[in-house]
Amino acid sequence: MDPHPDQPTPAADPPPSSGDGQSPPAQDATQEQPAGARPQDDDLNAVRPQDEPNGGWHAPGQPPSPEPSGQLPGQPPYPQPGQPSYQQQPGQPHAQQQAGGGQVPGQPGFWSPEQPPPWGAPQPPQATQQPPLYGTPPPPPYGGPQPPQYDGTQPSPYGGPQPPPYGGPPPAPYGQPQQYPQQPSPYGQPQQPPPYGQPPVPYGQQPYGQPPYGQPPYGQPPYGQPPYGQPPYGQPPYGQPPFGAYVPYGVREPQVVPAPPSTPYHRLARTAKHTWWRPIVSGLFLIAGAILATVCVVFAWELIHAFVTGEFSEPEGNDFFDSDLENLSLTLVMLAALTPVVLLSARFVQRRPALSLASVLNKIRWRWLLLSCLPAAGYLLLNYALNIAVEAIFPADDTILADEGSWVGFASFIGPALLILLLVPFQSAAEEFIFRGWVIQAIGAYGPDNTRGSRFVQLLKQVLRTPWPALLVSAVLFFLAHGYTGWARLDIFLFAMTIGWLTIRTGGLESAISLHALNNIIAFMLPAATGQLSGWDDQGGAPWTLVAIDAPCLALYAVVVLWLAKRKKVAHLS
């Protein structure tokens, strides 16, 4: 029974017109309302374009979704079943067309805002919970079953549980901050989310000095700790400036460049710094340095002599002082002073290690030097024995082998012997550094690295690459530096060639220094023991027997040294 029989039934909205301009016939949906229920205006259930999904758009030929805006998914349509739906009669205007609410004035059943209808003012649809932004499928058409809201634990009707968008957690309720789990970044560090309420900064627009989102802070190793003994990732090797640091224009080249590996001794001067003029300038530096060193030694010795004796000496001929022992000592010191000169020449002019003159290892091999003294002592003993035998068969006519004088006594011998033992090794080493060291390497540096060219050019280059040109030049300069004549000059030449060849084969000057030093010690000891020290600088001729005696002794010395070098695995290449 209608509780208000004096008021007409409210009119519903006119049905929407079709595309051809014709309106479908109105339906008489007036039904009897049960007792206790208020009549509902059907315009509240009308589907408006802004309430429909996707703004009211639907595919051609497909009816719009009957689900009104504000309707919770899965709930029955409003009004409830069993309640009458008041439909608008044809030709009647919509009841909510006026702003004041109620029906149009002049129509039956008009009410005003001051006088609401007995069943109360129409209630607007209540605000419903907004669906999640991600992962919610659209509602099915024609009122099909609504999919349940995904809460992160329930399975989805579309084939099992769906993960949250982009692998993250589901959105937090409105008004609560979003919780981001600490997930490791690709670089092994936790990824920090942006502050709540601030969108992520696009890549490449981060503030200055800050890394991109998800990147490790600057200066920290991105890949964990490196293996033991290696510098951290992102850092330069030890001893080098950091990457990106300011480096002055023009990096300074190394001052000293050693020879490449597997270089023989006579080619140690042919380094990356070698040019055609360096050996020439080095030779001029050596000559000037030798003159300067000699003058300095003589001047210093004269000052010391004057301080000790109280008067300056008056040179006579080649002798600066009256004492033969003092003259011998001065000469040995002047020759020994050439060693630092030649080392400085190799270091600062040829730009290579100074002790590359000593061996292929750029150092003096002291153990090999001491071991070479054993065959050198055998050479002297054999030479002395052969000399006695030859002297008995072929008496000497030259004074160089004549044994004159007698034993001077131990008191007169000990002083000169100590000076000879102290100074002769340095004098012999200086001569070896110059003739078997610098000269051989200076000539060997001009040997080409390749042998391309014509047949003659190839042959010439191959000869220059061998040590023989350097050995010949060195031996010639060595016997020219001495005052021997005749057969004695040939003997000096054989001596220089033998120890020069051993220098190449053993990769250093040690065997040459040992033989040269022991030979000179004996050569100076004999005059000092017999009182003939005044003739220490006499260098004349010699009979052919000297060459006959010395040649087998040198050959035996070379064989023993090579055997020892092979047995001890002495390096002959750099």
C-alpha positions as CSV (number, residue, x, y, z in Angstrom):
1,M,0.0,0.0,0.0
2,D,1.4,3.4,-0.9
3,P,2.1,5.4,2.2
4,H,1.5,8.7,0.3
5,P,-1.4,8.2,-2.0
6,D,-1.8,11.9,-2.5
7,Q,1.5,12.3,-4.2
8,P,2.3,11.0,-7.7
9,T,5.1,8.7,-8.4
10,P,8.4,10.5,-9.2
11,A,9.5,10.4,-12.7
12,A,12.6,8.8,-13.9
13,D,15.2,10.1,-16.4
14,P,14.3,9.8,-20.0
15,P,16.0,6.9,-21.6
16,P,19.1,7.7,-23.7
17,S,18.5,8.2,-27.4
18,S,20.1,5.9,-29.9
19,G,22.4,7.0,-32.6
20,D,19.6,7.5,-35.2
21,G,17.8,10.1,-33.1
22,Q,15.0,7.9,-32.0
23,S,14.2,7.1,-28.4
24,P,13.3,3.7,-27.3
25,P,9.8,3.3,-25.8
26,A,9.6,4.0,-22.1
27,Q,9.1,1.1,-19.8
28,D,6.4,1.2,-17.1
29,A,8.5,0.2,-14.2
30,T,6.1,1.4,-11.5
31,Q,5.8,-1.2,-8.9
32,E,4.2,-1.4,-5.5
33,Q,6.7,-0.5,-2.8
34,P,6.6,-2.8,0.3
35,A,5.6,-1.3,3.6
36,G,8.4,0.3,5.6
37,A,10.6,0.9,2.6
38,R,11.2,4.4,1.2
39,P,10.8,5.0,-2.5
40,Q,14.0,5.4,-4.4
41,D,14.6,7.8,-7.3
42,D,15.9,5.8,-10.1
43,D,18.0,8.7,-11.3
44,L,20.4,7.8,-8.5
45,N,21.0,4.5,-10.2
46,A,21.3,6.0,-13.6
47,V,24.7,5.4,-15.1
48,R,26.4,8.6,-16.1
49,P,29.3,8.8,-18.5
50,Q,31.7,10.0,-15.8
51,D,30.7,7.1,-13.6
52,E,31.3,4.4,-16.2
53,P,34.6,2.8,-16.6
54,N,37.0,4.4,-19.1
55,G,34.9,7.6,-19.0
56,G,31.8,6.0,-20.5
57,W,33.6,4.7,-23.6
58,H,32.7,1.2,-24.9
59,A,33.5,-0.7,-28.0
60,P,31.0,-0.3,-30.9
61,G,28.2,-2.9,-30.7
62,Q,28.9,-3.5,-27.0
63,P,26.4,-2.2,-24.5
64,P,27.8,-0.1,-21.6
65,S,28.6,-1.6,-18.3
66,P,25.5,-1.7,-16.1
67,E,27.7,-1.2,-13.0
68,P,27.2,2.4,-11.7
69,S,29.9,4.6,-10.3
70,G,30.5,4.2,-6.6
71,Q,29.3,0.6,-6.7
72,L,31.6,-1.7,-4.8
73,P,32.7,-4.6,-6.9
74,G,30.8,-7.8,-6.1
75,Q,27.8,-6.0,-4.5
76,P,24.3,-6.1,-6.0
77,P,23.1,-3.2,-8.0
78,Y,21.4,-0.3,-6.2
79,P,18.5,-0.3,-5.2
80,Q,18.2,-3.6,-3.5
81,P,16.2,-6.4,-5.1
82,G,12.6,-6.4,-3.9
83,Q,12.4,-2.6,-3.7
84,P,10.3,-0.8,-6.4
85,S,12.1,1.2,-8.9
86,Y,10.4,4.5,-9.7
87,Q,10.7,5.0,-13.4
88,Q,10.1,8.3,-15.1
89,Q,6.8,8.5,-17.1
90,P,7.0,9.5,-20.7
91,G,6.8,13.2,-21.3
92,Q,7.8,14.1,-17.7
93,P,10.9,16.1,-17.0
94,H,13.7,14.7,-14.8
95,A,13.0,15.2,-11.1
96,Q,16.6,16.5,-10.5
97,Q,16.9,19.1,-13.3
98,Q,16.5,22.0,-10.9
99,A,19.2,23.0,-8.5
100,G,17.0,23.2,-5.5
101,G,16.3,19.5,-5.4
102,G,12.9,17.7,-5.5
103,Q,10.6,18.0,-8.5
104,V,10.0,20.8,-11.0
105,P,7.7,23.5,-9.6
106,G,4.1,23.2,-10.9
107,Q,4.3,19.4,-11.1
108,P,2.4,17.1,-8.7
109,G,4.4,16.0,-5.8
110,F,6.7,19.1,-5.8
111,W,8.8,19.6,-2.7
112,S,11.4,22.2,-1.8
113,P,14.6,22.1,0.2
114,E,12.8,23.5,3.2
115,Q,10.2,20.8,3.0
116,P,11.8,17.5,2.0
117,P,9.8,14.5,1.1
118,P,8.6,12.3,3.9
119,W,11.1,9.5,3.1
120,G,14.0,12.0,3.3
121,A,16.2,13.7,0.9
122,P,17.9,11.6,-1.7
123,Q,21.3,10.4,-0.4
124,P,24.3,10.7,-2.7
125,P,26.3,7.6,-3.3
126,Q,28.8,6.9,-0.6
127,A,32.5,7.1,-1.3
128,T,33.9,3.7,-1.9
129,Q,37.4,2.5,-1.5
130,Q,39.5,3.2,-4.6
131,P,40.8,0.1,-6.3
132,P,44.6,-0.4,-6.4
133,L,46.4,1.5,-9.0
134,Y,48.1,-1.6,-10.4
135,G,47.1,-5.2,-10.9
136,T,43.2,-4.7,-10.8
137,P,41.6,-6.2,-13.9
138,P,38.6,-4.3,-15.5
139,P,35.1,-5.5,-14.5
140,P,33.6,-8.0,-16.9
141,P,30.8,-6.7,-19.1
142,Y,27.0,-7.4,-18.7
143,G,27.1,-7.8,-14.9
144,G,29.4,-10.8,-14.7
145,P,31.0,-11.9,-11.5
146,Q,33.4,-9.3,-10.2
147,P,37.0,-10.4,-9.5
148,P,38.0,-10.2,-5.9
149,Q,40.3,-7.4,-4.9
150,Y,43.9,-8.6,-4.8
151,D,45.5,-8.2,-1.4
152,G,48.8,-9.8,-2.2
153,T,47.9,-13.2,-0.7
154,Q,44.8,-14.4,-2.5
155,P,45.1,-16.0,-5.9
156,S,44.0,-14.1,-8.9
157,P,41.3,-15.5,-11.2
158,Y,43.6,-14.9,-14.1
159,G,45.9,-17.8,-13.6
160,G,47.4,-17.8,-10.1
161,P,48.8,-15.1,-7.9
162,Q,50.1,-12.1,-9.6
163,P,53.1,-10.4,-8.2
164,P,52.9,-6.7,-7.3
165,P,53.8,-4.2,-10.0
166,Y,57.5,-4.1,-10.9
167,G,58.3,-6.6,-8.2
168,G,57.4,-4.3,-5.3
169,P,54.9,-4.5,-2.5
170,P,51.1,-3.7,-3.0
171,P,50.2,0.0,-2.5
172,A,49.7,1.2,1.0
173,P,46.2,2.5,2.1
174,Y,45.5,6.1,1.5
175,G,47.3,8.4,4.0
176,Q,49.9,5.9,5.0
177,P,53.5,5.9,3.7
178,Q,54.5,3.3,1.3
179,Q,56.9,0.6,2.7
180,Y,59.8,-0.4,0.5
181,P,61.7,-3.5,1.4
182,Q,65.5,-3.3,1.5
183,Q,66.5,-5.2,-1.6
184,P,70.1,-5.5,-2.7
185,S,71.0,-3.4,-5.7
186,P,73.1,-4.7,-8.6
187,Y,76.1,-3.4,-6.9
188,G,75.8,-5.2,-3.6
189,Q,74.4,-2.3,-1.6
190,P,70.8,-1.7,-0.3
191,Q,68.7,0.3,-2.5
192,Q,67.3,3.4,-0.8
193,P,63.8,4.6,-2.0
194,P,63.1,8.2,-2.4
195,P,61.4,10.1,0.5
196,Y,57.6,9.6,0.8
197,G,55.7,12.1,-1.2
198,Q,58.5,12.8,-3.7
199,P,58.7,11.2,-7.1
200,P,61.9,9.4,-8.2
201,V,64.3,11.8,-9.9
202,P,64.7,10.9,-13.5
203,Y,68.1,9.4,-14.5
204,G,70.6,12.1,-15.4
205,Q,68.9,14.8,-13.3
206,Q,70.3,14.0,-9.9
207,P,71.8,16.8,-7.8
208,Y,75.4,17.5,-8.4
209,G,77.7,15.2,-6.4
210,Q,75.0,12.5,-5.9
211,P,74.9,9.2,-7.8
212,P,71.8,8.0,-9.6
213,Y,69.1,6.2,-7.7
214,G,70.2,2.7,-7.0
215,Q,73.9,3.4,-7.7
216,P,76.5,3.1,-5.0
217,P,77.9,6.3,-3.5
218,Y,80.9,7.8,-5.3
219,G,84.3,6.5,-4.2
220,Q,83.0,3.1,-3.0
221,P,83.9,-0.1,-4.8
222,P,80.8,-1.2,-6.6
223,Y,81.8,-4.9,-6.9
224,G,82.9,-5.7,-3.4
225,Q,86.4,-6.3,-2.2
226,P,89.1,-7.2,-4.9
227,P,91.4,-10.2,-4.5
228,Y,94.3,-10.0,-2.1
229,G,97.2,-8.0,-3.3
230,Q,95.3,-6.0,-5.9
231,P,94.1,-2.3,-5.6
232,P,90.4,-1.7,-5.0
233,Y,88.1,-1.5,-7.9
234,G,87.8,2.0,-9.4
235,Q,91.2,3.0,-8.1
236,P,94.4,3.3,-10.2
237,P,97.4,1.0,-9.7
238,Y,99.8,1.9,-6.9
239,G,102.1,4.7,-7.8
240,Q,99.8,6.3,-10.4
241,P,97.6,9.3,-10.0
242,P,93.8,8.7,-9.7
243,F,91.8,8.5,-12.8
244,G,90.6,11.9,-13.9
245,A,93.2,13.7,-11.8
246,Y,95.0,16.6,-13.3
247,V,98.2,15.5,-15.1
248,P,100.5,18.2,-16.4
249,Y,100.9,18.5,-20.1
250,G,103.7,16.3,-21.4
251,V,104.4,13.3,-19.2
252,R,108.1,13.1,-18.3
253,E,109.8,10.2,-19.9
254,P,112.0,7.9,-17.7
255,Q,115.5,9.2,-17.3
256,V,117.1,5.7,-17.6
257,V,116.0,3.0,-20.1
258,P,117.6,-0.4,-19.8
259,A,118.1,-2.7,-22.8
260,P,115.3,-5.0,-23.8
261,P,115.4,-8.6,-22.5
262,S,117.6,-11.2,-24.3
263,T,120.1,-8.5,-25.3
264,P,123.8,-9.5,-25.5
265,Y,126.4,-7.6,-23.7
266,H,127.9,-5.7,-26.7
267,R,124.4,-4.3,-27.6
268,L,123.3,-3.1,-24.1
269,A,123.8,0.5,-25.2
270,R,121.2,0.1,-28.0
271,T,118.2,1.0,-25.9
272,A,115.0,3.0,-26.7
273,K,117.0,6.2,-26.0
274,H,119.7,5.3,-28.4
275,T,120.4,7.7,-31.3
276,W,123.4,8.0,-33.6
277,W,124.9,10.9,-31.7
278,R,124.7,9.6,-28.2
279,P,127.9,7.3,-28.4
280,I,129.8,10.2,-30.0
281,V,128.7,12.7,-27.4
282,S,129.4,10.2,-24.7
283,G,132.9,9.7,-26.0
284,L,133.6,13.4,-25.9
285,F,132.2,13.6,-22.4
286,L,134.5,10.7,-21.4
287,I,137.6,12.5,-22.8
288,A,136.7,15.8,-21.2
289,G,135.9,14.0,-17.9
290,A,139.2,12.1,-18.0
291,I,141.2,15.3,-18.4
292,L,139.3,17.0,-15.6
293,A,139.6,14.1,-13.3
294,T,143.3,13.8,-13.9
295,V,143.9,17.5,-13.2
296,C,141.8,17.3,-10.0
297,V,143.7,14.2,-8.8
298,V,147.1,15.8,-9.4
299,F,146.1,19.1,-7.8
300,A,144.7,17.4,-4.8
301,W,147.7,15.1,-4.4
302,E,150.1,18.1,-4.7
303,L,148.2,19.9,-1.9
304,I,148.4,16.8,0.3
305,H,152.1,16.3,-0.5
306,A,152.8,20.0,0.4
307,F,150.8,19.7,3.6
308,V,152.8,16.6,4.7
309,T,156.3,17.5,3.6
310,G,155.9,21.3,3.8
311,E,157.0,22.0,0.3
312,F,155.6,21.6,-3.3
313,S,157.3,19.1,-5.6
314,E,159.1,19.9,-8.8
315,P,158.1,17.6,-11.7
316,E,161.0,16.0,-13.7
317,G,159.9,14.4,-17.0
318,N,157.1,12.0,-16.4
319,D,157.7,12.0,-12.6
320,F,155.9,14.4,-10.4
321,F,157.7,13.4,-7.2
322,D,161.0,12.1,-6.1
323,S,159.6,8.8,-4.8
324,D,159.0,6.0,-7.3
325,L,156.3,4.6,-5.0
326,E,154.5,7.9,-4.8
327,N,154.6,8.3,-8.6
328,L,153.2,4.8,-9.0
329,S,150.5,5.5,-6.5
330,L,149.5,8.8,-8.3
331,T,149.3,7.0,-11.6
332,L,147.1,4.2,-10.3
333,V,144.8,6.8,-8.6
334,M,144.5,8.8,-11.8
335,L,143.5,5.7,-13.8
336,A,141.0,4.6,-11.1
337,A,139.4,8.0,-11.2
338,L,138.2,7.2,-14.7
339,T,135.7,4.7,-13.5
340,P,133.1,7.2,-12.2
341,V,133.6,9.3,-15.3
342,V,132.7,6.5,-17.6
343,L,129.7,5.5,-15.4
344,L,128.4,9.1,-15.5
345,S,128.8,9.1,-19.3
346,A,126.6,6.1,-19.7
347,R,124.1,7.3,-17.2
348,F,123.5,10.9,-18.3
349,V,124.5,10.9,-21.9
350,Q,123.4,7.5,-23.2
351,R,120.5,7.4,-20.7
352,R,121.0,3.8,-19.6
353,P,121.9,2.2,-16.3
354,A,125.4,3.0,-15.3
355,L,126.2,-0.5,-14.3
356,S,125.1,-1.9,-17.6
357,L,128.8,-1.5,-18.3
358,A,129.5,-4.1,-15.7
359,S,127.1,-6.9,-16.8
360,V,123.9,-7.8,-18.5
361,L,122.2,-7.7,-15.1
362,N,123.1,-4.1,-14.6
363,K,125.3,-4.8,-11.6
364,I,128.6,-6.3,-10.6
365,R,128.3,-10.0,-9.9
366,W,130.7,-10.2,-7.0
367,R,130.5,-14.0,-6.5
368,W,131.3,-14.6,-10.2
369,L,134.2,-12.1,-9.9
370,L,135.7,-13.9,-7.0
371,L,135.2,-17.3,-8.7
372,S,137.0,-16.0,-11.8
373,C,140.1,-15.3,-9.7
374,L,140.8,-19.1,-9.5
375,P,141.4,-19.7,-13.2
376,A,143.2,-16.3,-13.3
377,A,145.6,-17.6,-10.6
378,G,146.1,-20.8,-12.6
379,Y,146.9,-18.7,-15.7
380,L,149.7,-16.9,-13.7
381,L,151.1,-20.1,-12.4
382,L,151.2,-21.7,-15.8
383,N,152.7,-18.6,-17.3
384,Y,155.4,-18.5,-14.8
385,A,156.2,-22.2,-15.2
386,L,156.3,-22.0,-19.0
387,N,158.5,-18.8,-18.8
388,I,161.1,-20.7,-16.7
389,A,161.1,-23.6,-19.2
390,V,161.4,-21.4,-22.2
391,E,164.0,-19.2,-20.6
392,A,166.1,-22.3,-20.0
393,I,165.8,-23.4,-23.7
394,F,165.9,-19.9,-25.3
395,P,167.8,-17.4,-23.2
396,A,166.3,-14.0,-23.4
397,D,168.1,-11.1,-25.1
398,D,165.5,-8.5,-24.2
399,T,165.8,-6.7,-20.9
400,I,162.0,-7.0,-20.3
401,L,162.5,-10.6,-19.2
402,A,165.9,-10.2,-17.5
403,D,165.8,-10.9,-13.8
404,E,167.9,-8.2,-12.2
405,G,168.0,-7.1,-8.6
406,S,167.6,-9.0,-5.4
407,W,165.3,-9.3,-2.5
408,V,164.9,-5.9,-0.7
409,G,163.6,-7.3,2.6
410,F,160.2,-7.6,4.1
411,A,160.3,-4.2,5.7
412,S,161.0,-2.4,2.4
413,F,158.5,-4.6,0.6
414,I,155.5,-4.4,2.8
415,G,154.7,-0.7,2.1
416,P,154.7,-0.9,-1.7
417,A,152.9,-4.3,-1.6
418,L,150.0,-2.9,0.4
419,L,149.6,0.1,-1.9
420,I,149.7,-2.2,-5.0
421,L,147.1,-4.6,-3.5
422,L,144.9,-1.6,-2.7
423,L,145.1,0.5,-5.9
424,V,145.8,-2.0,-8.7
425,P,142.3,-3.6,-8.7
426,F,140.7,-0.2,-9.1
427,Q,143.1,0.8,-11.9
428,S,142.5,-2.5,-13.7
429,A,138.7,-2.2,-13.3
430,A,138.8,1.3,-14.7
431,E,140.6,0.1,-17.8
432,E,138.1,-2.7,-18.3
433,F,135.2,-0.4,-17.9
434,I,136.6,1.8,-20.6
435,F,138.0,-0.6,-23.2
436,R,135.9,-3.8,-22.7
437,G,132.9,-1.9,-21.4
438,W,132.2,1.4,-23.0
439,V,134.1,0.9,-26.2
440,I,132.6,-2.5,-27.0
441,Q,129.1,-1.3,-26.2
442,A,129.5,2.0,-28.1
443,I,130.5,0.2,-31.3
444,G,127.9,-2.6,-30.8
445,A,125.1,0.1,-30.4
446,Y,125.4,0.9,-34.2
447,G,124.5,-2.7,-35.1
448,P,121.1,-2.5,-36.9
449,D,118.1,-4.2,-35.6
450,N,117.1,-5.6,-39.0
451,T,119.1,-7.0,-41.9
452,R,116.9,-5.8,-44.8
453,G,118.5,-4.5,-48.0
454,S,120.6,-5.8,-50.8
455,R,122.9,-8.8,-50.5
456,F,125.9,-6.6,-49.6
457,V,123.9,-4.5,-47.2
458,Q,122.5,-7.6,-45.5
459,L,126.0,-9.0,-45.1
460,L,127.3,-5.7,-43.7
461,K,124.5,-5.5,-41.3
462,Q,125.0,-9.0,-40.1
463,V,128.7,-8.3,-39.5
464,L,127.9,-5.2,-37.5
465,R,125.5,-7.1,-35.4
466,T,128.2,-9.5,-34.3
467,P,130.6,-8.5,-31.5
468,W,133.7,-8.9,-33.6
469,P,134.0,-5.3,-34.9
470,A,133.7,-4.0,-31.4
471,L,136.3,-6.5,-30.1
472,L,138.8,-5.5,-32.8
473,V,138.4,-1.8,-32.2
474,S,138.6,-2.3,-28.4
475,A,141.8,-4.4,-28.7
476,V,143.5,-2.0,-31.1
477,L,142.8,1.0,-28.8
478,F,144.0,-1.0,-25.8
479,F,147.4,-1.8,-27.2
480,L,147.7,1.7,-28.5
481,A,147.2,3.0,-25.0
482,H,150.3,1.1,-23.9
483,G,153.9,1.8,-24.9
484,Y,154.8,-1.7,-25.9
485,T,156.5,-2.5,-29.2
486,G,157.3,-5.5,-31.3
487,W,156.1,-8.9,-30.1
488,A,154.9,-7.3,-26.9
489,R,152.3,-5.4,-28.8
490,L,151.0,-8.6,-30.3
491,D,150.8,-10.2,-26.9
492,I,148.8,-7.2,-25.6
493,F,146.4,-7.6,-28.6
494,L,145.8,-11.3,-27.9
495,F,145.3,-10.5,-24.3
496,A,142.7,-7.8,-25.1
497,M,140.9,-10.1,-27.6
498,T,140.7,-13.0,-25.2
499,I,139.3,-11.1,-22.2
500,G,137.0,-9.2,-24.6
501,W,135.6,-12.4,-26.0
502,L,135.1,-13.7,-22.5
503,T,133.2,-10.6,-21.6
504,I,130.7,-11.2,-24.4
505,R,130.4,-14.9,-23.6
506,T,129.9,-14.4,-19.9
507,G,127.8,-11.3,-20.1
508,G,130.0,-9.1,-17.9
509,L,133.5,-7.7,-17.1
510,E,134.1,-9.9,-14.0
511,S,136.4,-12.5,-15.7
512,A,138.3,-9.7,-17.5
513,I,138.8,-7.7,-14.3
514,S,140.0,-10.7,-12.3
515,L,142.6,-11.7,-14.9
516,H,143.7,-8.1,-15.6
517,A,144.0,-7.2,-11.9
518,L,146.0,-10.3,-10.9
519,N,148.3,-9.9,-13.9
520,N,149.1,-6.2,-13.0
521,I,149.5,-7.1,-9.3
522,I,152.3,-9.6,-10.2
523,A,153.7,-7.2,-12.8
524,F,154.1,-4.5,-10.1
525,M,155.0,-6.8,-7.2
526,L,158.1,-8.3,-8.8
527,P,159.9,-4.9,-9.3
528,A,158.9,-3.8,-5.8
529,A,160.4,-7.0,-4.3
530,T,163.6,-6.8,-6.2
531,G,164.2,-3.1,-5.8
532,Q,163.4,-2.2,-9.4
533,L,160.3,-0.2,-8.8
534,S,161.9,2.7,-10.7
535,G,161.3,0.9,-13.9
536,W,157.6,0.2,-13.3
537,D,156.7,2.3,-16.3
538,D,159.2,0.8,-18.8
539,Q,157.3,-0.6,-21.7
540,G,159.5,-1.8,-24.5
541,G,159.7,-4.8,-26.8
542,A,159.7,-8.5,-26.1
543,P,160.9,-11.6,-27.9
544,W,158.6,-14.0,-29.7
545,T,158.8,-16.4,-26.8
546,L,156.6,-14.1,-24.8
547,V,153.8,-14.7,-27.3
548,A,154.5,-18.4,-27.4
549,I,154.2,-18.6,-23.7
550,D,151.2,-16.4,-23.2
551,A,149.0,-17.7,-26.0
552,P,148.4,-21.2,-24.5
553,C,147.9,-19.7,-21.1
554,L,145.2,-17.4,-22.4
555,A,143.5,-20.3,-24.2
556,L,143.5,-22.4,-21.1
557,Y,142.1,-19.6,-19.1
558,A,139.3,-19.0,-21.6
559,V,138.3,-22.7,-21.6
560,V,138.2,-22.9,-17.8
561,V,136.1,-19.7,-17.5
562,L,133.6,-20.9,-20.1
563,W,133.3,-24.2,-18.3
564,L,132.7,-22.5,-15.0
565,A,130.2,-20.1,-16.5
566,K,128.2,-23.0,-18.0
567,R,128.3,-24.9,-14.8
568,K,127.3,-22.0,-12.6
569,K,124.7,-20.9,-15.2
570,V,126.1,-17.4,-15.5
571,A,123.7,-15.1,-17.5
572,H,125.1,-13.8,-20.8
573,L,121.9,-12.1,-21.9
574,S,119.9,-9.3,-20.3
